[in-house]
């Protein structure tokens, strides 16, 4: 017997669209670019050959169209893993739940989800305006502790090594490490800097910034910078990747984050003008994602 997903578990709007994104299933493509800022959505979609849908609710703006004959969407998530939790679950529901019958579809579809953003570098040799792909996402945020997500043996071993290296106070959420999609790494980011991208649950103290309040664990950034597991180092820190990788893994989607490193936290350097580099990253990712052999759904 099919299990009905109740309205309290997956709310919909009066027009049948998914609750937060306000999207219908035919309004998203299997290839989706994720950005934090809704103002960056038109910066991405201006490269589309055409735009078929524009849908917005709060900070969640979606443009869907065609590039090089390939359906593609760009969607703004807002900042933080809590927003990613909403966005990824609702995108998955749009393709893998029959919203009319409120039951799971028998043959799940895969989405290609690529987050494009900005980030700060944790390694002195990584210069500002470098393109950095998150081969692994390191979650310091705690979101995935609420989900049952399988980890590989290598991920578990890496996490065990990180636990011993950090010795986080018990008040902190349990960290986790998850790998990006190998297929997207090879298709989109084969010539970019690869590394471990740490995901923090905030912008100030969680990323080691002090304005008025003191840090509870002031040595965290230094410990992250010095971590090295079989050549894998923490290259940068932002606020979304770990949730993207974990939820994507659990729901069966391909996920990747690529950032422009706009600052170096060690040398204190900040990019004088990172916007042209963001546009170059957007063009690079779109061209690689929307040309050549398509990844199977």
C-alpha positions as CSV (number, residue, x, y, z in Angstrom):
1,X,0.0,0.0,0.0
2,X,1.3,3.4,-0.9
3,X,2.3,5.7,2.0
4,X,0.5,9.0,1.8
5,X,2.6,12.1,2.6
6,X,0.4,14.3,4.7
7,X,-0.1,18.0,4.1
8,X,1.6,18.8,7.5
9,X,4.8,17.0,6.2
10,X,4.9,18.4,2.7
11,X,2.7,21.6,2.4
12,X,1.5,22.9,-1.0
13,X,0.0,26.2,-2.0
14,X,-3.6,26.5,-3.2
15,X,-2.4,26.3,-6.9
16,X,-0.6,23.0,-6.2
17,X,2.9,24.5,-6.2
18,X,5.5,23.5,-3.6
19,X,5.1,25.6,-0.5
20,X,8.3,27.7,-0.2
21,X,9.7,27.7,-3.8
22,X,6.2,28.3,-5.3
23,X,7.2,26.0,-8.2
24,X,5.3,23.5,-10.3
25,X,7.1,20.3,-11.4
26,X,7.4,21.5,-15.0
27,X,9.0,24.8,-14.0
28,X,12.4,23.3,-13.1
29,X,15.1,21.7,-15.2
30,X,17.3,18.6,-14.3
31,X,20.3,21.0,-14.3
32,X,20.1,23.5,-11.5
33,X,22.5,26.3,-10.6
34,X,22.2,27.4,-7.0
35,X,23.2,30.8,-5.8
36,X,22.7,32.5,-2.5
37,X,21.7,36.0,-3.6
38,X,18.5,36.5,-5.6
39,X,20.3,39.4,-7.3
40,X,22.7,36.9,-8.8
41,X,19.9,34.9,-10.6
42,X,19.6,37.3,-13.6
43,X,23.4,37.4,-13.7
44,X,23.3,33.7,-14.5
45,X,20.2,33.5,-16.6
46,X,21.3,36.3,-18.9
47,X,23.6,33.6,-20.5
48,X,20.6,31.4,-21.3
49,X,19.4,31.3,-24.9
50,X,15.9,31.8,-23.6
51,X,14.0,32.0,-20.2
52,X,10.7,30.2,-20.0
53,X,9.8,30.7,-16.3
54,X,10.4,33.3,-13.7
55,X,9.0,32.5,-10.2
56,X,9.8,34.2,-6.9
57,X,8.7,33.8,-3.3
58,X,10.6,35.8,-0.6
59,X,14.4,35.4,-1.4
60,X,13.7,32.3,-3.4
61,X,13.9,33.3,-7.1
62,X,13.9,30.8,-10.0
63,X,14.6,31.3,-13.7
64,X,14.3,28.3,-16.0
65,X,15.1,28.1,-19.6
66,X,17.4,26.6,-22.3
67,X,21.1,26.9,-23.1
68,X,22.6,25.0,-26.0
69,X,19.5,22.9,-26.3
70,X,19.8,21.9,-22.6
71,X,17.1,22.7,-20.0
72,X,18.7,24.6,-17.1
73,X,17.4,26.5,-14.0
74,X,19.1,29.0,-11.7
75,X,17.6,29.3,-8.2
76,X,18.5,31.5,-5.2
77,X,18.6,29.8,-1.9
78,X,19.4,32.6,0.5
79,X,22.2,32.0,3.1
80,X,22.8,29.1,5.4
81,X,22.2,25.4,5.7
82,X,18.6,25.9,7.1
83,X,17.6,27.4,3.7
84,X,19.4,24.6,1.8
85,X,17.3,22.1,3.9
86,X,14.1,23.7,2.5
87,X,15.4,24.2,-1.1
88,X,16.8,20.7,-1.7
89,X,13.9,18.8,-0.1
90,X,11.4,20.8,-2.1
91,X,13.3,20.4,-5.4
92,X,13.5,16.7,-4.8
93,X,9.7,16.6,-4.1
94,X,9.0,18.4,-7.4
95,X,10.6,15.5,-9.3
96,X,10.2,12.5,-7.1
97,X,6.8,13.0,-5.4
98,X,3.5,12.8,-7.2
99,X,2.1,16.0,-5.7
100,X,-1.5,15.3,-6.6
101,X,-1.6,11.8,-5.1
102,X,1.0,12.7,-2.4
103,X,3.0,9.5,-2.9
104,X,6.6,8.7,-3.8
105,X,7.3,7.9,-7.5
106,X,8.5,4.4,-8.2
107,X,11.5,5.6,-10.4
108,X,13.4,8.4,-8.7
109,X,15.1,11.1,-10.9
110,X,18.5,12.6,-10.4
111,X,19.1,16.3,-10.4
112,X,22.4,18.0,-11.1
113,X,22.8,20.7,-8.4
114,X,25.7,23.1,-8.7
115,X,26.2,25.8,-6.1
116,X,28.1,28.9,-7.3
117,X,29.3,31.3,-4.7
118,X,32.1,33.2,-3.0
119,X,34.3,32.1,-0.2
120,X,37.4,32.8,1.9
121,X,40.6,30.8,1.5
122,X,42.2,28.9,4.4
123,X,45.5,28.2,2.6
124,X,48.1,30.9,2.1
125,X,49.1,29.7,-1.4
126,X,45.5,30.0,-2.7
127,X,45.3,33.5,-4.1
128,X,42.1,35.6,-4.3
129,X,40.0,35.1,-7.4
130,X,40.9,31.4,-7.7
131,X,38.2,29.0,-8.7
132,X,37.9,26.3,-6.0
133,X,35.7,23.2,-6.2
134,X,34.6,21.5,-3.0
135,X,35.7,17.9,-3.5
136,X,34.5,17.3,0.1
137,X,32.1,19.2,2.2
138,X,32.9,19.5,6.0
139,X,29.8,20.2,8.0
140,X,30.3,22.2,11.2
141,X,26.6,23.2,11.2
142,X,24.8,20.1,12.6
143,X,22.0,19.9,10.1
144,X,22.7,16.4,8.9
145,X,22.7,15.0,12.4
146,X,18.9,15.1,12.0
147,X,19.0,12.8,9.0
148,X,20.1,9.2,8.3
149,X,22.8,9.7,5.7
150,X,25.2,6.9,4.7
151,X,28.9,7.7,4.7
152,X,31.7,5.9,2.9
153,X,34.5,4.2,4.8
154,X,36.9,6.8,3.5
155,X,34.7,9.6,4.7
156,X,34.4,8.0,8.1
157,X,38.2,7.6,8.3
158,X,38.8,11.2,7.3
159,X,36.2,12.3,9.9
160,X,37.9,10.3,12.6
161,X,41.2,11.9,11.8
162,X,39.6,15.4,11.9
163,X,37.9,14.6,15.3
164,X,41.3,13.8,16.8
165,X,42.8,16.9,15.2
166,X,40.1,19.4,16.4
167,X,39.1,18.1,19.8
168,X,35.9,20.1,19.5
169,X,34.2,21.0,22.8
170,X,31.1,18.8,23.5
171,X,28.8,21.8,23.1
172,X,29.6,21.9,19.3
173,X,27.5,19.9,16.8
174,X,29.1,16.7,15.6
175,X,30.9,17.4,12.3
176,X,30.7,15.3,9.2
177,X,32.4,15.0,5.8
178,X,30.8,14.0,2.5
179,X,32.2,13.9,-1.0
180,X,30.9,15.8,-4.1
181,X,29.6,14.0,-7.2
182,X,32.6,12.6,-9.1
183,X,30.6,13.0,-12.4
184,X,30.2,16.8,-11.8
185,X,33.7,17.2,-10.6
186,X,35.0,15.6,-13.8
187,X,32.5,17.4,-16.1
188,X,32.6,20.9,-14.6
189,X,35.6,21.3,-12.3
190,X,38.4,19.1,-13.8
191,X,40.9,22.0,-14.0
192,X,40.0,23.9,-10.9
193,X,41.5,23.9,-7.4
194,X,40.0,21.0,-5.3
195,X,39.8,20.8,-1.6
196,X,37.7,20.4,1.5
197,X,35.1,23.2,1.9
198,X,34.1,23.8,5.5
199,X,30.5,24.9,6.1
200,X,29.9,27.1,9.1
201,X,26.5,27.8,10.8
202,X,27.0,31.5,10.7
203,X,29.2,34.3,9.3
204,X,30.8,35.9,12.4
205,X,32.0,33.7,15.3
206,X,31.4,30.4,13.5
207,X,34.0,31.6,10.9
208,X,36.4,33.0,13.5
209,X,35.3,36.7,13.2
210,X,35.3,38.9,16.3
211,X,33.4,42.2,16.4
212,X,32.2,42.5,20.0
213,X,31.5,39.0,21.3
214,X,34.5,36.8,22.1
215,X,35.0,33.4,20.5
216,X,34.3,30.2,22.5
217,X,36.9,28.2,20.5
218,X,39.4,30.8,19.1
219,X,41.8,28.2,17.7
220,X,39.3,26.5,15.3
221,X,40.4,28.3,12.1
222,X,44.1,27.5,12.8
223,X,43.2,23.8,13.4
224,X,41.2,23.7,10.2
225,X,44.0,25.3,8.2
226,X,46.6,22.8,9.5
227,X,44.4,19.6,8.9
228,X,45.8,17.3,6.2
229,X,44.4,13.9,5.5
230,X,46.3,12.0,2.7
231,X,46.8,15.3,0.9
232,X,43.2,16.6,1.4
233,X,43.3,20.0,3.1
234,X,40.6,22.5,4.2
235,X,40.8,25.1,1.4
236,X,37.9,27.4,2.3
237,X,34.8,28.1,4.4
238,X,31.3,29.1,3.5
239,X,27.7,28.4,4.7
240,X,25.9,25.9,2.5
241,X,28.0,23.1,1.0
242,X,27.7,20.4,3.7
243,X,23.9,20.5,3.7
244,X,23.9,20.4,-0.1
245,X,26.2,17.3,-0.2
246,X,24.4,15.5,2.6
247,X,20.9,16.0,1.4
248,X,21.9,15.4,-2.2
249,X,23.6,12.1,-1.2
250,X,20.6,10.9,0.8
251,X,18.1,11.8,-2.0
252,X,20.2,10.5,-4.9
253,X,21.2,13.7,-6.6
254,X,24.6,14.9,-8.0
255,X,26.0,17.9,-6.1
256,X,28.9,20.2,-6.4
257,X,30.0,23.6,-5.0
258,X,32.4,25.9,-6.9
259,X,33.4,29.2,-5.4
260,X,35.5,32.2,-6.3
261,X,38.0,32.7,-3.4
262,X,37.4,36.4,-2.8
263,X,39.5,36.6,0.4
264,X,42.5,35.0,2.0
265,X,42.0,34.6,5.7
266,X,45.7,34.2,6.4
267,X,47.2,37.0,4.3
268,X,44.1,39.2,5.0
269,X,43.9,40.0,1.3
270,X,40.5,40.7,-0.2
271,X,39.6,40.9,-3.9
272,X,39.4,44.4,-5.2
273,X,36.7,43.5,-7.7
274,X,35.5,39.9,-7.7
275,X,32.4,40.4,-9.9
276,X,34.2,39.8,-13.2
277,X,35.6,36.6,-11.8
278,X,32.1,35.5,-10.7
279,X,30.8,36.1,-14.2
280,X,33.7,34.1,-15.7
281,X,32.9,31.2,-13.3
282,X,29.2,31.3,-14.2
283,X,30.1,31.2,-18.0
284,X,32.6,28.4,-17.4
285,X,30.2,26.2,-15.4
286,X,27.2,26.8,-17.7
287,X,29.2,26.0,-20.8
288,X,30.5,22.8,-19.4
289,X,27.2,21.7,-17.8
290,X,25.2,22.4,-20.9
291,X,27.4,21.0,-23.6
292,X,28.7,17.6,-24.5
293,X,27.1,14.3,-23.3
294,X,24.2,14.9,-20.9
295,X,24.4,13.1,-17.5
296,X,21.5,10.6,-17.1
297,X,18.5,11.6,-15.0
